[in-house]
Amino acid sequence: MPVVATPIESGSESLWVTVGIGDGYFVTRLYSDSWTNADDDKKLAALVTAQRDIEYCPDFVFTSDDKSDPSTEMQYAVCEQALTRLLDPDLDLRKTLQAQGVSFADIVKEQYLSNAAGRPALNPRVFDILNAYTSDRKKISSITTVRKEAPTT
């Protein structure tokens, strides 16, 4: 099933991925039982949350054109992040602990990076998929070209 890049409206947000597109993506994705077993409301919530995670991440730059006509890569990244959200419902709790300065949770044997407190917890695949949308793109797009005038004779 091909992925069609057509955003849908949900409240005031334009979503990059519908539940149907997500279902199509996960048909060929190994270990996606968390997606398959979720009901449509939970899938939609995971997609909305995943898109927000990605949009709020300072590592990525999306133009208004990107957002109104999302690429297949943007949709795949949202699907991967939605799966991450479904697999690990404690992501927000961990981020809250980090924001409070917790660097080690002995009970669960987790250690947190001190510089990750204000950043969204993104699946590493998201970074791989969205490599073309990194903040380096902003630097490139902000460079203005200088037009050479033809010499006058």
BALOBA-1460 file (C-alpha; in Angstrom, 3 decimals):
// residues 153
<rec num="1" residu="m" x="0.000" y="0.000" z="0.000"/>
<rec num="2" residu="p" x="1.672" y="3.280" z="-1.067"/>
<rec num="3" residu="v" x="1.890" y="6.160" z="1.380"/>
<rec num="4" residu="v" x="0.047" y="9.269" z="0.227"/>
<rec num="5" residu="a" x="1.357" y="12.568" z="1.593"/>
<rec num="6" residu="t" x="-1.907" y="14.320" z="2.349"/>
<rec num="7" residu="p" x="-2.212" y="16.067" z="5.710"/>
<rec num="8" residu="i" x="-5.514" y="15.882" z="7.568"/>
<rec num="9" residu="e" x="-6.987" y="18.444" z="9.911"/>
<rec num="10" residu="s" x="-7.463" y="17.571" z="13.558"/>
<rec num="11" residu="g" x="-8.657" y="20.590" z="15.453"/>
<rec num="12" residu="s" x="-6.244" y="23.343" z="14.470"/>
<rec num="13" residu="e" x="-3.401" y="20.982" z="13.550"/>
<rec num="14" residu="s" x="-2.525" y="19.598" z="10.171"/>
<rec num="15" residu="l" x="-1.517" y="15.978" z="10.639"/>
<rec num="16" residu="w" x="1.088" y="14.410" z="8.393"/>
<rec num="17" residu="v" x="-0.128" y="10.840" z="8.854"/>
<rec num="18" residu="t" x="-3.601" y="9.338" z="9.053"/>
<rec num="19" residu="v" x="-4.354" y="6.148" z="10.937"/>
<rec num="20" residu="g" x="-4.860" y="4.491" z="7.536"/>
<rec num="21" residu="i" x="-1.416" y="5.563" z="6.354"/>
<rec num="22" residu="g" x="0.043" y="4.322" z="9.638"/>
<rec num="23" residu="d" x="-1.698" y="0.978" z="9.201"/>
<rec num="24" residu="g" x="-0.197" y="0.718" z="5.716"/>
<rec num="25" residu="y" x="3.278" y="1.548" z="7.009"/>
<rec num="26" residu="f" x="3.160" y="-1.010" z="9.798"/>
<rec num="27" residu="v" x="2.002" y="-3.865" z="7.564"/>
<rec num="28" residu="t" x="5.618" y="-4.227" z="6.445"/>
<rec num="29" residu="r" x="7.309" y="-3.203" z="9.719"/>
<rec num="30" residu="l" x="8.650" y="-5.939" z="11.988"/>
<rec num="31" residu="y" x="7.750" y="-5.870" z="15.675"/>
<rec num="32" residu="s" x="4.874" y="-3.458" z="15.295"/>
<rec num="33" residu="d" x="2.402" y="-5.369" z="17.474"/>
<rec num="34" residu="s" x="1.934" y="-2.336" z="19.736"/>
<rec num="35" residu="w" x="0.541" y="-0.463" z="16.736"/>
<rec num="36" residu="t" x="-1.512" y="-3.365" z="15.399"/>
<rec num="37" residu="n" x="-3.083" y="-4.071" z="18.802"/>
<rec num="38" residu="a" x="-3.997" y="-0.437" z="19.529"/>
<rec num="39" residu="d" x="-7.475" y="0.894" z="18.730"/>
<rec num="40" residu="d" x="-7.889" y="3.773" z="16.258"/>
<rec num="41" residu="d" x="-8.218" y="6.426" z="18.997"/>
<rec num="42" residu="k" x="-4.934" y="5.366" z="20.588"/>
<rec num="43" residu="k" x="-3.251" y="5.209" z="17.165"/>
<rec num="44" residu="l" x="-4.410" y="8.744" z="16.361"/>
<rec num="45" residu="a" x="-3.212" y="10.009" z="19.745"/>
<rec num="46" residu="a" x="0.171" y="8.339" z="19.158"/>
<rec num="47" residu="l" x="0.457" y="9.945" z="15.709"/>
<rec num="48" residu="v" x="-0.430" y="13.416" z="17.013"/>
<rec num="49" residu="t" x="2.013" y="13.090" z="19.920"/>
<rec num="50" residu="a" x="4.749" y="11.743" z="17.636"/>
<rec num="51" residu="q" x="4.337" y="14.600" z="15.173"/>
<rec num="52" residu="r" x="4.520" y="17.126" z="18.010"/>
<rec num="53" residu="d" x="7.674" y="15.428" z="19.334"/>
<rec num="54" residu="i" x="9.278" y="15.811" z="15.924"/>
<rec num="55" residu="e" x="8.051" y="19.339" z="15.251"/>
<rec num="56" residu="y" x="9.254" y="20.565" z="18.668"/>
<rec num="57" residu="c" x="12.689" y="19.024" z="18.266"/>
<rec num="58" residu="p" x="15.206" y="21.821" z="17.586"/>
<rec num="59" residu="d" x="17.318" y="19.472" z="15.465"/>
<rec num="60" residu="f" x="14.845" y="19.617" z="12.582"/>
<rec num="61" residu="v" x="13.734" y="22.454" z="10.352"/>
<rec num="62" residu="f" x="10.478" y="22.175" z="8.428"/>
<rec num="63" residu="t" x="9.274" y="24.860" z="6.068"/>
<rec num="64" residu="s" x="5.602" y="25.719" z="5.768"/>
<rec num="65" residu="d" x="5.675" y="23.884" z="2.423"/>
<rec num="66" residu="d" x="7.056" y="20.794" z="4.159"/>
<rec num="67" residu="k" x="4.280" y="20.932" z="6.729"/>
<rec num="68" residu="s" x="1.486" y="21.451" z="4.218"/>
<rec num="69" residu="d" x="2.777" y="18.721" z="1.888"/>
<rec num="70" residu="p" x="4.694" y="16.267" z="4.102"/>
<rec num="71" residu="s" x="7.259" y="14.049" z="2.452"/>
<rec num="72" residu="t" x="7.222" y="10.283" z="2.724"/>
<rec num="73" residu="e" x="10.243" y="10.580" z="5.035"/>
<rec num="74" residu="m" x="8.320" y="12.899" z="7.369"/>
<rec num="75" residu="q" x="5.451" y="10.404" z="7.453"/>
<rec num="76" residu="y" x="7.738" y="7.446" z="8.106"/>
<rec num="77" residu="a" x="9.418" y="9.340" z="10.949"/>
<rec num="78" residu="v" x="6.043" y="10.078" z="12.550"/>
<rec num="79" residu="c" x="5.100" y="6.407" z="12.271"/>
<rec num="80" residu="e" x="8.344" y="5.317" z="13.932"/>
<rec num="81" residu="q" x="7.942" y="7.844" z="16.733"/>
<rec num="82" residu="a" x="4.285" y="6.816" z="17.203"/>
<rec num="83" residu="l" x="5.417" y="3.226" z="17.648"/>
<rec num="84" residu="t" x="8.010" y="4.372" z="20.186"/>
<rec num="85" residu="r" x="5.273" y="6.202" z="22.092"/>
<rec num="86" residu="l" x="3.065" y="3.109" z="22.106"/>
<rec num="87" residu="l" x="5.948" y="0.853" z="23.195"/>
<rec num="88" residu="d" x="7.073" y="3.107" z="26.032"/>
<rec num="89" residu="p" x="4.302" y="5.057" z="27.764"/>
<rec num="90" residu="d" x="6.810" y="6.241" z="30.408"/>
<rec num="91" residu="l" x="8.727" y="8.576" z="28.074"/>
<rec num="92" residu="d" x="7.032" y="11.678" z="29.472"/>
<rec num="93" residu="l" x="7.712" y="10.572" z="33.042"/>
<rec num="94" residu="r" x="11.408" y="10.145" z="32.238"/>
<rec num="95" residu="k" x="11.578" y="13.570" z="30.622"/>
<rec num="96" residu="t" x="9.915" y="15.093" z="33.697"/>
<rec num="97" residu="l" x="12.495" y="13.437" z="35.949"/>
<rec num="98" residu="q" x="15.307" y="14.784" z="33.780"/>
<rec num="99" residu="a" x="13.808" y="18.276" z="33.896"/>
<rec num="100" residu="q" x="13.862" y="18.015" z="37.705"/>
<rec num="101" residu="g" x="17.571" y="17.225" z="37.599"/>
<rec num="102" residu="v" x="17.392" y="13.475" z="38.177"/>
<rec num="103" residu="s" x="20.366" y="11.836" z="36.482"/>
<rec num="104" residu="f" x="20.040" y="8.279" z="37.782"/>
<rec num="105" residu="a" x="17.034" y="6.123" z="38.706"/>
<rec num="106" residu="d" x="18.332" y="3.274" z="40.845"/>
<rec num="107" residu="i" x="15.099" y="1.253" z="40.938"/>
<rec num="108" residu="v" x="14.997" y="0.808" z="37.160"/>
<rec num="109" residu="k" x="18.775" y="1.164" z="36.706"/>
<rec num="110" residu="e" x="18.518" y="4.059" z="34.254"/>
<rec num="111" residu="q" x="20.981" y="6.873" z="33.854"/>
<rec num="112" residu="y" x="19.952" y="10.082" z="32.085"/>
<rec num="113" residu="l" x="22.115" y="12.450" z="30.104"/>
<rec num="114" residu="s" x="22.239" y="15.881" z="31.678"/>
<rec num="115" residu="n" x="21.987" y="17.681" z="28.340"/>
<rec num="116" residu="a" x="18.848" y="15.788" z="27.245"/>
<rec num="117" residu="a" x="16.398" y="17.273" z="29.765"/>
<rec num="118" residu="g" x="14.739" y="19.776" z="27.433"/>
<rec num="119" residu="r" x="14.778" y="17.662" z="24.295"/>
<rec num="120" residu="p" x="12.050" y="15.333" z="23.069"/>
<rec num="121" residu="a" x="12.815" y="11.623" z="23.475"/>
<rec num="122" residu="l" x="12.969" y="10.588" z="19.837"/>
<rec num="123" residu="n" x="13.512" y="7.163" z="18.360"/>
<rec num="124" residu="p" x="17.005" y="7.072" z="16.753"/>
<rec num="125" residu="r" x="15.379" y="5.944" z="13.495"/>
<rec num="126" residu="v" x="13.641" y="9.334" z="13.345"/>
<rec num="127" residu="f" x="17.017" y="11.055" z="13.130"/>
<rec num="128" residu="d" x="18.140" y="8.666" z="10.390"/>
<rec num="129" residu="i" x="14.943" y="9.145" z="8.395"/>
<rec num="130" residu="l" x="14.877" y="12.940" z="8.771"/>
<rec num="131" residu="n" x="18.561" y="13.558" z="8.118"/>
<rec num="132" residu="a" x="17.681" y="15.889" z="5.229"/>
<rec num="133" residu="y" x="15.657" y="18.080" z="7.620"/>
<rec num="134" residu="t" x="18.362" y="18.726" z="10.206"/>
<rec num="135" residu="s" x="19.163" y="22.225" z="11.392"/>
<rec num="136" residu="d" x="22.052" y="22.336" z="8.884"/>
<rec num="137" residu="r" x="19.319" y="22.771" z="6.287"/>
<rec num="138" residu="k" x="18.341" y="26.034" z="7.985"/>
<rec num="139" residu="k" x="21.863" y="27.340" z="7.560"/>
<rec num="140" residu="i" x="21.821" y="26.395" z="3.899"/>
<rec num="141" residu="s" x="18.374" y="27.874" z="3.232"/>
<rec num="142" residu="s" x="19.286" y="31.137" z="4.982"/>
<rec num="143" residu="i" x="22.207" y="31.789" z="2.644"/>
<rec num="144" residu="t" x="21.227" y="34.410" z="0.124"/>
<rec num="145" residu="t" x="22.553" y="34.289" z="-3.381"/>
<rec num="146" residu="v" x="24.114" y="37.346" z="-4.889"/>
<rec num="147" residu="r" x="23.228" y="38.046" z="-8.480"/>
<rec num="148" residu="k" x="26.073" y="39.246" z="-10.629"/>
<rec num="149" residu="e" x="25.130" y="42.103" z="-12.842"/>
<rec num="150" residu="a" x="26.257" y="41.901" z="-16.436"/>
<rec num="151" residu="p" x="29.061" y="44.328" z="-17.127"/>
<rec num="152" residu="t" x="27.953" y="47.457" z="-18.906"/>
<rec num="153" residu="t" x="29.870" y="48.557" z="-21.955"/>
